[in-house]
Amino acid sequence: MTLTTATPTAPALQLPPATELKSEILRLKREKDAVLLAHYYQDSEIQDLADHLGDSLQLAQAAKKATQKVICFCGVHFMAETAKILNPDKTVIVPDMNAGCSLADACPPEQLAAWKAKHPEYKVVAYINCSAGVKALCDIICTSSNAERVVRSFPAETPILFVPDRNLGGYLMKKLNRPMKLWQGTCIVHETFSERKIVDLKVAHPEAEFIAHPECEPTVLRHADFIGSTSALLGYVAKSPKQAFIVGTETGILHQMKKAAPSKTFIAGPFEGEEKCACNQCPHMKLNTLEKLWLCLKTLKPTLEMSPELIEKARIPLERMLALG
């Protein structure tokens, strides 16, 4: 099997044998002076190779502290953009440049710019799941880990537009008793969880707690015993005395949950539709593979490039978030 780079004239590169692929990736990391950042939603084999594994906040923090010349980001496009914004002088590469995000797609920068022009009195809080163009237009970034702290940093009388996730925004409005305007974006994974099937699972497994990410729909969240970011869900199952959990987020996190609590039982959250549908897996996250990771490190391509102007504008709200802790 051979893979070629994106350049039509590049020579074909022979993949190492499957049994040597992981060791070759580790060797290339050392050779290229590269750090591998991976999100919890990556396939387990990529998670196990990462230098830093985490949710969006943890990976943004790790990217900012990176000392290597090359950052290889196994996640989705907006995450790699964040790494480049925080490290403009470093080379940032991604295994598959097509790894996007439905939330980022839901908020085009030109539409946000038009909204801001009509409502200049509003502060814009942007969930990190957005493009660099949107980050450049907002006042501060948040992740699901620090969203409450970020929203609370504004005086109660300050009008806020929360973009792009209406579900996380709605969850914050309810929890903080804070009115906000909400952009109508959703995550294609978290919006598919079925309330009916979750109730059925809770009945079938009365010993299990249902834990969920705040990107889920409100009808699903109302049945949750615990709501939190990906890292918060992981921490919760490790510390909870409960022995079984129905997990309402992308299935990639189950790998780390099983490592953190090997004696406990984890049940993937159910969805509507055909039983064979992998709806609780992010199709964008799963575009990254070991083979693409090897090729990416071998060739240092695809390389993520951004204009200095965009980097500087997008960096300001990111730094504001990181300054809050």
C-alpha positions in Angstrom: 0.0 0.0 0.0 1.3 3.5 -0.9 0.2 7.0 0.0 1.2 10.1 -1.8 1.5 13.7 -0.6 -0.8 16.4 -1.8 1.8 17.6 -4.4 1.1 15.8 -7.7 4.8 15.5 -8.5 5.8 14.0 -5.2 7.1 10.5 -5.3 5.0 7.7 -3.8 6.0 6.9 -0.2 5.9 3.3 1.0 4.1 2.8 4.3 6.0 0.8 6.9 4.5 -2.6 7.8 1.5 -2.3 10.0 3.5 -3.9 12.9 6.0 -1.1 12.7 3.7 1.9 12.0 3.5 3.0 15.6 7.2 2.8 16.3 7.9 4.7 13.1 5.5 7.5 14.1 7.4 7.7 17.5 10.7 7.8 15.6 9.5 10.5 13.2 8.3 12.6 16.2 11.8 12.6 17.5 13.5 13.1 14.2 11.2 16.1 13.2 11.2 17.7 16.7 7.4 17.3 16.7 4.9 17.3 19.5 1.7 15.3 19.0 -1.5 16.8 20.4 -4.6 14.6 20.2 -8.2 15.1 21.3 -10.1 12.6 23.3 -12.4 11.9 20.3 -9.5 10.4 18.2 -9.2 6.7 17.7 -7.7 4.9 20.6 -4.5 4.0 18.8 -3.8 7.7 18.1 -4.7 8.7 21.7 -2.0 6.2 22.9 0.7 7.9 20.8 -0.1 11.5 21.9 2.3 13.6 23.9 -0.6 15.6 25.2 -4.2 14.2 25.2 -7.1 16.4 26.2 -10.2 18.4 25.5 -10.1 21.8 23.7 -9.0 23.8 26.7 -6.2 21.4 27.7 -4.9 21.2 24.1 -5.0 25.0 23.7 -2.9 25.2 26.9 -0.5 22.5 25.7 -0.1 24.2 22.3 0.8 27.5 24.0 3.5 25.8 26.1 4.9 23.7 23.2 8.7 24.0 22.8 9.1 21.7 19.7 9.5 23.2 16.3 6.6 21.2 14.9 3.1 20.8 16.3 1.2 17.8 14.8 -2.5 18.2 15.7 -4.8 15.2 15.7 -8.2 16.7 16.1 -10.2 19.0 13.8 -9.3 22.0 11.7 -10.3 24.7 14.2 -8.1 23.1 16.9 -5.0 23.2 14.6 -5.8 26.8 13.9 -5.8 27.5 17.6 -2.4 26.0 17.9 -1.1 28.1 15.0 -2.6 31.3 16.5 -0.8 30.7 19.7 2.4 29.6 18.0 2.7 31.6 14.8 6.4 30.8 14.3 6.0 27.1 14.6 5.0 24.6 11.8 1.6 23.2 12.5 0.6 20.1 10.5 -2.6 18.0 10.5 -3.1 14.4 9.2 -6.2 15.3 7.3 -7.1 18.9 6.4 -10.7 17.9 5.7 -11.3 17.2 9.4 -13.8 20.0 10.0 -16.6 20.7 12.5 -20.3 21.3 12.1 -20.3 24.0 14.8 -17.5 25.9 13.0 -19.4 25.5 9.7 -22.6 26.9 11.3 -21.1 30.3 11.9 -19.5 31.9 8.8 -17.4 34.9 9.7 -19.2 37.2 7.2 -22.6 36.4 8.8 -21.3 37.1 12.3 -19.7 40.4 11.0 -23.1 41.4 9.6 -24.8 40.6 12.9 -22.3 42.6 14.9 -22.7 45.6 12.6 -26.4 45.7 13.5 -25.9 45.1 17.2 -22.7 46.9 18.2 -23.7 47.0 21.9 -23.3 43.2 22.2 -20.2 41.4 23.4 -19.5 38.2 21.5 -18.5 35.1 23.4 -17.3 32.4 21.0 -17.1 28.7 21.9 -13.7 27.5 20.7 -15.4 25.3 18.1 -15.3 28.0 15.5 -13.1 29.2 12.7 -10.2 31.6 13.2 -12.2 34.1 11.2 -14.9 34.0 13.9 -12.4 34.2 16.7 -11.0 37.3 15.2 -14.5 38.9 15.5 -15.3 38.0 19.0 -14.4 39.5 22.4 -13.4 36.3 24.2 -13.2 32.5 23.6 -14.5 29.8 25.9 -14.5 26.0 26.0 -17.0 23.8 27.7 -14.5 23.5 30.6 -14.4 27.2 31.3 -17.6 28.6 29.7 -19.2 29.5 33.1 -16.2 31.4 34.2 -16.0 33.3 30.9 -19.6 34.3 30.9 -19.4 35.4 34.5 -16.5 37.7 33.7 -18.9 40.1 32.1 -21.1 42.4 34.2 -24.7 41.2 34.5 -26.0 44.1 32.4 -23.7 43.5 29.5 -25.6 42.0 26.5 -23.9 38.9 25.1 -24.2 37.0 21.9 -23.0 33.4 22.3 -21.7 31.6 19.2 -22.0 29.1 17.6 -23.5 26.4 19.9 -27.1 27.0 20.9 -27.1 24.0 23.3 -24.0 25.0 25.3 -25.3 28.6 25.3 -28.8 27.5 26.5 -27.3 25.3 29.2 -25.3 28.3 30.5 -28.3 30.6 30.4 -30.3 28.2 32.5 -27.5 27.4 35.0 -26.3 31.0 35.4 -29.7 32.6 35.1 -28.1 34.8 32.4 -30.0 35.9 29.3 -28.0 35.8 26.1 -28.6 35.8 22.4 -27.8 32.4 20.9 -26.4 31.5 17.5 -28.2 28.5 16.1 -25.4 26.1 15.6 -25.2 22.5 16.8 -22.8 19.5 17.0 -23.8 16.8 14.6 -22.8 14.1 17.2 -24.4 15.6 20.3 -27.6 16.6 18.7 -28.3 13.0 17.6 -28.7 11.4 21.1 -32.1 10.1 21.6 -34.1 11.1 24.6 -36.4 8.2 24.2 -33.6 5.6 24.0 -31.7 7.2 26.9 -34.8 6.9 29.1 -35.1 3.2 28.0 -31.5 2.6 28.9 -31.9 4.2 32.3 -34.8 1.9 32.9 -32.9 -1.1 31.7 -29.8 -0.1 33.8 -31.1 1.5 37.0 -27.7 1.2 38.6 -26.1 3.4 35.9 -25.8 7.2 35.9 -26.3 9.1 32.7 -23.6 11.7 32.2 -23.7 14.1 29.2 -21.8 16.9 27.5 -23.5 20.3 27.4 -23.5 20.2 23.6 -26.5 17.8 23.9 -30.0 18.9 23.3 -31.9 20.3 26.4 -34.4 17.3 26.2 -31.4 15.0 26.7 -29.7 17.1 29.3 -32.7 17.1 31.6 -32.2 13.3 32.2 -28.5 13.7 33.1 -27.1 12.9 36.5 -24.0 14.9 35.7 -23.2 17.4 32.9 -19.7 18.5 32.1 -17.0 19.0 29.5 -15.2 16.0 28.1 -12.4 16.2 30.7 -15.0 16.8 33.5 -16.9 13.6 32.4 -13.6 11.7 32.5 -12.8 13.0 36.0 -16.3 12.3 37.2 -16.3 8.6 36.3 -12.9 8.1 37.8 -14.0 9.5 41.2 -17.7 8.5 41.4 -18.6 5.5 43.6 -21.0 4.4 40.9 -20.0 1.4 38.8 -21.9 2.0 35.6 -22.4 5.0 33.3 -24.4 5.8 30.2 -22.1 8.3 28.4 -23.7 11.1 26.3 -20.7 12.3 24.3 -18.5 11.1 21.4 -17.4 7.5 21.9 -13.6 8.3 21.7 -13.6 9.2 25.4 -14.6 5.7 26.4 -11.0 4.5 25.8 -9.7 6.9 28.5 -12.7 6.2 30.8 -11.9 2.4 30.6 -8.2 3.2 31.4 -9.1 5.5 34.3 -11.7 3.1 35.8 -11.1 -0.4 34.4 -13.5 -2.1 36.7 -16.5 0.1 35.7 -19.0 -0.3 33.0 -19.5 2.3 30.2 -22.5 2.3 27.9 -22.3 4.5 24.8 -25.2 7.0 24.6 -28.0 5.9 22.2 -29.2 7.7 19.1 -32.2 7.6 16.8 -32.0 5.7 13.6 -30.5 2.4 12.5 -28.7 0.4 15.1 -25.7 0.1 12.8 -25.3 3.9 12.4 -22.1 5.2 14.1 -23.9 8.5 14.9 -22.2 8.9 18.2 -18.8 9.1 16.5 -17.6 12.3 15.0 -16.9 11.7 11.3 -14.5 14.5 11.1 -12.4 13.3 14.1 -12.3 9.9 12.6 -10.7 11.1 9.3 -7.4 11.0 11.1 -5.7 7.6 10.9 -2.3 6.1 11.8 -1.4 6.0 8.1 -2.2 9.7 7.6 -0.4 10.6 10.8 2.7 8.8 9.6 2.6 10.5 6.2 2.0 13.9 7.9 5.1 13.5 10.0 7.2 12.1 7.2 6.5 15.0 4.8 5.5 17.7 7.3 2.4 18.2 5.2 -0.4 19.3 5.1 0.8 22.5 6.7 -1.7 24.9 8.2 -1.0 28.5 7.1 -2.7 31.7 8.2 -2.1 35.4 7.5 -0.3 37.3 10.2 -3.2 39.8 10.4 -5.8 37.0 11.1 -3.5 35.4 13.6 -3.1 38.6 15.5 -6.8 39.4 15.6 -7.7 35.9 16.6 -5.0 35.7 19.3 -6.4 38.5 21.4 -9.7 36.7 22.5 -7.8 33.4 23.0 -5.3 35.1 25.3 -8.1 36.6 27.2 -9.6 33.2 27.8 -6.2 31.7 28.8 -5.7 34.6 31.2 -8.8 33.5 33.1 -7.2 30.2 33.9 
